[in-house]
Amino acid sequence: MKPVLDFFSSVKLTLTLLLGLSLVAIFGTIWPVEQGNIERFELYYQSVWFRLLLGFLAVNLGACTWRTFVRVAGSKKRLLAHLDSLKPVTGQVSYDLPRGNINELEDRLQKQGYRTNRSGDRLLARRGLAGQWALPIMHLSILAIMLGAWAAQLGFVGTLNIYVSHQSDTYFDWGVEEDLPLGFTFRLDNFEPQYYPIDLRFATYDKQSREQLQEFESREGKTVVISPELSVQVLRFLPEEQHLILGVIRDGVQLGEYHSLSGQRTYPNSIDLGVEIKPTAFRDPILKQLQSEVSILENGEVVRQGVIEVNKPLVHRGVAIYQTAYNREESGFWSCGFQMSKDPGEPLVWAGCIALVLTLFLVFTLRLRAVGLVPTANGYGLVSLTGFSGEVGRQRLQALLAAFEV
């Protein structure tokens, strides 16, 4: 068992696997996008041998993680054994401490943030215990990301094109190139493109002679004075239908909405303005957002309603529904395209990424430091065990020794 664990946890295996993956990534980047009927992505990154390399890397990382956990879990036992092996003579002690009993010295170490453990007449003091777990947890977070990426294959990505007021309980899966059940019914209740305020012109006409009286230039949100007693506010303009919606104000009183269509088309209005208003021209609209009102049905009943916008999907039963396309036919009917995707591994990937960032922070900021107290001929001596290497470590050790002199 040990030779197998040694092989799978070896650094040589890690470097070999990383080199192999790097070579694949190089060719997968510089090679032509398509080779015959095979895409570059499928040829390199979806191949069996590439996945085998990733699988071996996961096993290698898992073996290293196991060894790291075992080493960290047994660090206390090893440090105490090392202290017990030291002979109570001054020659094996790094620093002599002022006279005092072990209880007083232990109290001072605890005030410096150390956790203490006794073994006979020896004492082990450690600080930054969470830091020693940072490395194995970092390994686990990487494994979680790899597992989440693998679990994504259990999900799907598909599309659905549907007319307004229609519904569907299937989607088209491009992987198998056929319609598959969605698990619920999706209904598109309404669709409307949102534009930035549109500059436009509209004119007033005599209701009898149809002669143009005045022409006005305005934009959505602006108010136009038609006559001393009559004003209209441009509420909305629907460019696809060339449909103008005005808010009517007479003598300072809001009367309601007035609807107008371009050309010879008419709209039944309950408000008589004394004149007829029609849009005459408008600037090309600039699209701001797509907005689809949808419903989710299960067993014939609506269980959820929501609005889907670009980059604002609706998620139901783990299926994320994105707006991807829209079209308006000559007959005036709207249709929309949606992408349906389900990724069971996404929570694992997010959890692994968050844990990876946090543990990287701990690795560089929270280091395990351990010292021991060993009896000497003159009292007790302090032994530096781990975490005091380098100039910064020596400064911390000197600060700790100074705390015993106070």
C-alpha positions in Angstrom: 0.0 0.0 0.0 2.8 2.4 0.9 4.6 2.0 -2.5 1.4 2.8 -4.3 0.7 5.8 -2.2 4.3 7.0 -2.7 3.9 6.7 -6.5 0.6 8.6 -6.7 1.8 11.3 -4.3 5.2 11.8 -5.9 6.2 15.3 -7.2 7.7 13.6 -10.3 4.2 12.3 -11.2 2.7 15.8 -10.6 5.3 17.5 -12.9 4.9 14.8 -15.6 1.1 15.2 -15.7 1.3 19.0 -15.7 3.8 18.9 -18.5 1.5 16.6 -20.5 -1.5 18.9 -19.9 0.5 21.9 -20.9 1.6 20.3 -24.2 -2.1 19.5 -25.0 -3.1 23.1 -24.2 -0.4 24.4 -26.5 -1.5 22.3 -29.5 -5.1 22.9 -28.6 -4.5 26.7 -28.8 -2.3 27.0 -32.0 -4.0 24.2 -34.0 -6.6 25.2 -36.7 -10.1 25.6 -35.2 -11.4 22.8 -37.4 -9.7 19.7 -38.8 -12.0 18.1 -41.3 -15.2 17.5 -39.5 -13.6 17.6 -36.0 -13.4 20.8 -34.0 -10.2 21.7 -32.1 -12.0 21.7 -28.8 -13.5 18.2 -29.3 -10.2 16.9 -30.6 -8.0 18.0 -27.7 -10.0 18.9 -24.7 -12.8 16.4 -25.0 -10.6 13.5 -25.9 -10.4 10.4 -23.7 -6.6 10.7 -23.2 -6.9 14.3 -22.1 -9.5 13.3 -19.5 -7.3 10.5 -18.4 -4.5 13.0 -17.7 -6.9 15.1 -15.7 -8.1 12.0 -13.8 -4.5 11.0 -12.9 -3.9 14.5 -11.8 -6.9 14.3 -9.5 -5.7 11.0 -8.1 -2.2 12.5 -7.6 -3.6 15.5 -5.9 -5.9 13.3 -3.7 -2.9 11.2 -2.6 -0.9 14.4 -1.8 -3.9 15.8 0.1 -4.2 12.6 2.2 -0.6 12.7 3.1 -0.8 16.4 4.0 -3.8 15.7 6.3 -2.0 12.9 8.0 1.0 15.0 8.5 -0.9 18.0 9.9 -3.1 15.7 12.1 0.0 14.1 13.6 2.0 17.3 14.1 1.1 17.7 17.7 2.2 14.1 18.5 5.5 14.6 16.6 6.3 17.8 18.3 5.7 16.4 21.8 7.8 13.4 20.9 10.6 15.7 19.8 10.3 17.6 23.1 10.4 14.3 25.1 13.6 13.3 23.3 15.5 16.4 24.4 17.7 15.8 27.4 17.2 18.3 30.3 20.5 19.9 29.8 21.4 23.4 28.8 23.2 22.3 25.7 20.1 21.2 23.9 18.0 24.3 24.8 18.0 27.3 22.6 17.2 30.0 25.2 17.3 30.0 29.0 14.3 31.6 30.6 14.1 33.6 33.8 13.4 31.5 36.9 9.8 30.6 37.5 7.6 27.6 37.7 6.0 26.0 34.7 2.6 27.3 35.5 3.8 31.0 35.4 5.6 30.4 32.1 2.6 28.6 30.6 0.4 31.6 31.6 2.7 34.0 29.8 2.7 31.9 26.7 -1.1 31.8 26.7 -1.2 35.6 27.0 0.8 35.8 23.8 -1.9 33.8 22.0 -0.3 30.3 22.3 -2.3 27.1 23.0 -0.4 24.8 25.3 -0.2 21.1 25.9 1.9 19.3 28.6 3.7 16.1 28.5 5.2 15.3 31.8 7.6 18.1 32.7 7.6 19.4 29.1 5.3 21.9 27.5 4.3 22.4 23.9 3.0 25.8 22.9 1.5 26.5 19.4 0.0 29.5 17.7 -1.7 29.9 14.3 -3.2 26.3 14.3 -5.7 27.2 11.5 -2.7 28.1 9.3 -1.5 24.5 9.2 -4.8 23.3 7.7 -4.6 25.9 4.9 -2.6 23.7 2.6 -4.7 20.5 2.8 -7.9 22.5 2.5 -6.4 24.3 -0.5 -5.8 20.9 -2.1 -9.4 19.9 -1.3 -10.7 23.1 -2.9 -8.9 22.3 -6.1 -10.3 18.8 -6.1 -13.8 20.3 -5.5 -13.3 22.5 -8.6 -12.2 19.5 -10.7 -15.1 17.4 -9.4 -17.5 20.2 -10.2 -16.2 20.5 -13.7 -16.6 16.7 -14.2 -20.2 16.9 -12.7 -21.1 19.5 -15.4 -21.2 16.6 -17.9 -24.3 15.3 -16.0 -26.1 18.5 -17.0 -27.1 19.8 -20.4 -27.1 22.8 -22.7 -30.0 23.3 -25.2 -32.1 25.9 -26.9 -35.8 26.7 -27.3 -37.4 28.9 -29.9 -41.0 29.8 -29.0 -43.8 32.3 -29.9 -45.4 34.7 -27.5 -48.3 32.9 -25.7 -47.0 29.5 -26.6 -45.5 26.9 -24.3 -43.2 23.9 -24.4 -42.1 21.1 -22.2 -39.1 20.1 -24.3 -35.8 21.7 -25.5 -33.4 20.9 -28.3 -30.2 19.3 -27.0 -27.3 20.0 -29.5 -25.2 17.2 -28.0 -27.6 14.5 -29.2 -29.4 16.7 -31.7 -32.9 15.9 -30.6 -35.7 17.2 -28.4 -35.6 16.1 -24.8 -38.0 16.6 -21.9 -37.3 19.8 -19.9 -38.9 18.5 -16.6 -41.5 21.3 -16.5 -43.5 23.5 -19.0 -42.1 26.8 -20.1 -44.5 29.5 -21.4 -43.7 32.8 -22.9 -46.4 35.2 -21.8 -45.1 38.5 -23.3 -42.0 39.9 -25.0 -41.0 43.5 -25.5 -37.7 45.1 -26.5 -36.7 48.0 -24.4 -35.1 51.0 -26.1 -33.4 54.2 -25.0 -35.7 57.3 -25.3 -36.5 57.7 -29.1 -36.5 61.0 -30.8 -39.5 61.4 -33.1 -41.8 63.8 -34.9 -45.6 63.8 -34.9 -48.2 66.1 -36.5 -51.7 67.3 -35.8 -54.3 66.9 -38.6 -57.8 68.4 -39.2 -60.2 65.6 -38.6 -62.4 66.5 -41.5 -60.1 67.6 -44.3 -57.1 65.5 -43.1 -54.9 68.5 -43.7 -51.7 68.7 -41.6 -51.9 71.6 -39.2 -48.6 71.5 -37.1 -45.6 69.3 -36.7 -43.7 68.8 -33.5 -40.4 67.3 -32.6 -40.0 65.6 -29.2 -38.8 62.4 -27.5 -40.1 59.9 -25.0 -40.6 61.6 -21.6 -41.0 65.1 -23.0 -44.2 67.2 -22.9 -45.4 69.2 -26.0 -47.9 72.1 -25.9 -50.4 71.6 -28.7 -52.6 74.6 -27.8 -53.0 77.0 -24.9 -55.3 74.6 -23.1 -54.0 71.3 -24.5 -50.6 69.5 -23.9 -49.4 66.0 -24.5 -46.6 64.0 -22.9 -44.8 61.4 -25.0 -45.2 58.3 -22.9 -44.0 55.6 -25.3 -43.2 54.9 -28.9 -43.2 51.4 -30.2 -41.0 51.5 -33.3 -41.9 48.1 -34.7 -45.6 49.0 -34.8 -45.0 52.8 -35.2 -47.4 53.1 -32.3 -47.4 56.4 -30.4 -48.8 56.6 -26.8 -49.4 60.1 -25.4 -50.6 61.3 -22.0 -53.2 64.0 -22.5 -53.3 67.1 -20.2 -56.1 69.7 -20.7 -56.2 72.8 -18.5 -53.7 71.1 -16.1 -55.9 68.0 -15.7 -54.7 64.5 -16.7 -57.3 63.0 -19.0 -55.7 59.7 -19.9 -53.9 58.1 -22.8 -54.2 58.8 -26.5 -53.0 56.1 -28.9 -51.9 56.9 -32.5 -50.7 54.8 -35.4 -48.8 55.9 -38.5 -50.3 56.0 -42.0 -53.9 55.3 -42.6 -54.3 53.1 -39.6 -56.6 54.2 -36.8 -56.8 53.4 -33.1 -60.1 53.7 -31.1 -59.6 56.4 -28.5 -62.0 57.6 -25.9 -60.5 61.0 -25.7 -61.4 63.7 -28.3 -58.6 66.1 -28.8 -60.4 68.1 -31.5 -57.6 67.2 -33.9 -55.9 63.9 -34.9 -52.3 63.2 -34.0 -50.1 60.8 -36.0 -46.3 60.0 -35.9 -44.5 61.1 -39.0 -40.8 60.2 -38.4 -38.4 58.8 -35.8 -34.7 58.1 -35.4 -33.5 54.5 -35.5 -34.0 53.1 -32.0 -31.1 52.0 -29.9 -31.8 48.7 -28.1 -31.4 48.9 -24.3 -32.7 45.5 -23.0 -34.8 42.5 -24.0 -37.5 41.6 -21.6 -39.6 38.4 -21.6 -42.4 37.7 -19.1 -42.6 34.0 -18.6 -44.4 31.3 -16.6 -43.3 27.9 -15.3 -46.0 25.3 -15.2 -46.1 21.9 -13.5 -49.0 19.5 -13.8 -50.9 22.2 -15.7 -50.6 24.8 -12.9 -48.4 27.9 -12.8 -45.8 27.5 -10.1 -43.6 30.4 -10.9 -43.6 33.6 -12.9 -40.7 35.9 -13.7 -39.0 38.2 -16.1 -35.9 37.2 -18.2 -33.5 39.8 -19.4 -30.1 39.6 -21.1 -27.6 38.5 -18.4 -30.5 38.1 -15.9 -31.7 34.4 -16.3 -34.6 32.7 -14.6 -33.5 29.6 -12.7 -35.9 26.8 -11.9 -35.1 23.3 -10.7 -31.4 24.0 -11.4 -32.1 25.0 -15.0 -30.9 28.5 -15.9 -33.0 30.0 -18.7 -31.2 32.8 -20.7 -32.6 35.2 -23.3 -30.5 34.8 -26.5 -32.6 36.0 -29.5 -35.8 37.6 -30.7 -37.6 38.1 -34.0 -40.7 39.8 -35.2 -42.5 38.3 -38.3 -44.2 40.4 -40.9 -47.6 39.4 -39.4 -46.5 41.1 -36.2 -46.0 38.0 -34.0 -43.0 38.0 -31.7 -40.8 34.9 -31.2 -37.9 34.5 -28.8 -34.9 32.2 -28.4 -33.8 30.9 -25.1 -30.8 28.8 -23.9 -31.5 26.2 -21.3 -28.5 25.0 -19.2 -28.2 22.8 -16.2 -24.8 22.5 -14.4 -25.0 20.2 -11.3 -21.3 20.9 -10.6 -21.6 24.7 -10.4 -22.1 24.9 -6.5 -19.0 22.7 -6.1 -17.0 25.0 -8.4 -18.1 28.1 -6.6 -17.4 26.6 -3.2 -14.0 25.4 -4.3 -13.1 28.8 -5.7 -14.1 30.6 -2.5 -12.2 28.1 -0.4 -9.2 28.4 -2.6 -9.0 32.2 -2.3 -9.5 32.0 1.5 -6.8 29.3 2.0 -4.3 31.1 -0.2 -4.8 34.1 2.1 -4.2 31.9 5.1 -1.1 30.3 3.6 0.6 33.7 3.3 -0.7 35.4 6.4 -1.3 32.8 9.1 1.8 30.6 9.8 2.0 27.9 12.4 4.5 28.8 15.2 5.5 26.3 17.9 7.9 26.5 20.8 8.5 24.1 23.7 9.6 24.5 27.4 12.2 22.0 28.6 13.6 21.8 32.1 17.2 22.7 32.5 19.7 22.9 35.3 18.8 26.5 36.0 15.0 26.3 35.5 13.4 26.1 32.1 14.6 26.7 28.6 12.6 27.6 25.4 13.1 25.6 22.3 12.1 27.0 18.8 10.3 24.2 17.0 8.7 25.7 13.8 7.6 29.0 12.3 10.6 31.1 13.2 12.8 30.9 10.2 14.2 34.0 8.4 14.6 37.5 9.7 11.0 38.0 10.4 10.9 34.7 12.4 13.9 35.7 14.5 12.2 39.1 15.3 9.1 37.3 16.5 11.1 34.9 18.6 13.0 37.8 20.2 9.6 39.5 20.9 8.4 36.3 22.6 11.5 36.1 24.7 11.1 39.7 25.8 7.6 38.8 27.1 9.2 36.5 29.7 11.5 39.3 30.9 8.7 41.7 31.9 
